Amino acid sequence: MVEPHRSGCPINLTLEMLGDRWSLIVIRDILVGNRRHFRELLTQSEEGIASNILADRLKRLTENGLLSRCGDAGHKQRVIYSLTEKAIELVPLMAVMGSWGLRYTSASRELSVRAQILEDGGPQLWNDFMDELRHLHLGAPPPARSALARMQSAYDAAIVETRRPADLVLRS
């Protein structure tokens, strides 16, 4: 049975689909972390989602057409989650949310670099990123350049930079 909506407002309807505390985090982890298996999503999330909550969100996101799931040919008991076009088109929203967070929250340096790259790259980079996601999740042709590689490289550099002062103190 479909639950009634509070209103037909598009913002309300979007929030009803995505507005719980975990759905966008799960989508983020698939978008930028390319985490496609339940175990990866469970153990590699910075926020520490509980397994029952993750299972529920994956089910809801699949039912709402944001994710698809298929069996993993390499392991019969595992499932691979893929973004649908509907989820890929959330990239501009996620980029704007990241930009807002850069300005108005005390986000960590290493977890901010991807948002900064998306903000600096603007709509052209967002489109490149969406094309890359379409390649990875929907089988579209590969893009000319990798937005994911650019974001991962910046993240890796920020991790090294963040750890460097601690390493110097330990060596002293």
Order of alpha helices (4+ residues) and beta strands (2+ residues): alpha-alpha-alpha-alpha-beta-beta-alpha-alpha-alpha-alpha
